[in-house]
Amino acid sequence: MAKKSNHVVPSKSSGWAVKKSGAVRSSRNFSTKEKAVEYAVKLSKSERTELYIHKGNGIIQDKRSYGNDPFPPKDR
């Protein structure tokens, strides 16, 4: 089974949406990207999942890990 993740994506109607991977409907809709990212960070931290933030054209802009990262950063 694929690991679940959250995505901040442009909404089809207007604004921005937070969706879980594989979901048809969004978790919540927001008027601004900043508010959507703020909510998605809290959600991803509580669920310990990956977060993908998309640009207005749908391309992934940023990826953040709040869970069991398979490639954690190494301390120097």
Buried (B, 14 or more C-beta within 10 A) or exposed (E): EEEBBBBBBBBEEEBBBBBBEEEEEBBEBBEEBEBBBBBBBEBBEEBEBBBBBBEEEEEEEEEBBBBEEEEEEEEE
